[in-house]
Amino acid sequence: MGYHVISCDYLPGNPGHRFAHEYHNVSTTDKEAVLGLAKRLRVDGVVCYASDPAATTAAYVCEQMGFPTSPYRSVEILSNKDLFRRFLKDNHFNVPWARGYARAEDAIREIRDFRLPVMVKPVDSSGSKGITKLERAEDLPRQIEYALSFSRAKRFVVEEFVEGNGRPITGDGFSVDGELVFRCFADDHFDARSRNPFYPFAASWPYSGSEQVQDKIHGEIQRLLRLLGMKTGAYNFDVRVGDNDAVFLMEVGARNGGDFLPQVTRYATGVDLVEYTIRAAMGLDCSDLGMKAPEGFWGCYGVHSPRGGVLGDVWIDDAFRRDNLVEMIMYFNKGDTVHACMSSSETLGAMILQFESRQEMMDKLWDMQRWVRVDVDSREG
């Protein structure tokens, strides 16, 4: 698009830096340091792509510098599970019974107020990091410790487990001047056999639910955006639908989705949400964006290993590669030490997939080990 691109974070080896014109070693969670860098470099806009921690920093810097942004306080609410649950409750959304804590002993004392099972989550993590399901009260101290290990704020939330009807819903959207002008929902896929059954290993388009349910979800998201005073920008959704089509907004991130969601959305609808995200950050007109339904059957799949060790070959069935694989990127190379997949941090790579029918899509996504196998030597590393 002709812009001079500057990337920043605290990891010099991150792959995106080689595509930028320059890189600065400043953590995206240090909002004052990023603000100082933005002022010194005299930038014209700030983009947070797919990171919840960076979303609050981007909003803060933009607000301080007078750049286009949604309100910092609203992005902060969306990025912290305890603040978000309280906001939903105060504004009469469907919301699981939840409490936020900074001290383990408070949660241990009050766990009798909950009906098990419950979920224990860090308030400020994403990608399913630090999340567990509590079945027995005596396991709570260990699960709190695990959640806090992924929390920068050292806070966690205990919340009612929502038993949804149908598949959980993911997807991305975009608002222009606070109006949700585009959304594309997908089915999330989980594997009860994995080390973390709450990490979605795949997603599929189009969403399998009815238009009526999609419109209801759209309406709840729109009400949320209006209450928060959101402006122009991208969102990532995590939604459950309960009894009587009750909509639970589990997560609404003020950012694009990870795991190739925007790229699959582009294949399915022709809408390039990455380009619109950059346009919004630069204050350009986004009013030409409108709803486009997905065409065809698409999926994304996170390549992962059930155990840690030294990464060997990634085997892909020849027919699957020919008929279904559209794009693939690996984040790790052969010989790297890798870990058992517990969250997005341990994903080894990602695939964009295309299918001839919904049945083929569901059959293959459910049995991906038949088509894609990861060789890890667990005796080393």
Order of alpha helices (4+ residues) and beta strands (2+ residues): beta-beta-alpha-alpha-alpha-alpha-beta-alpha-beta-beta-alpha-beta-beta-beta-beta-alpha-beta-beta-alpha-alpha-beta-beta-alpha-beta-beta-beta-alpha-beta
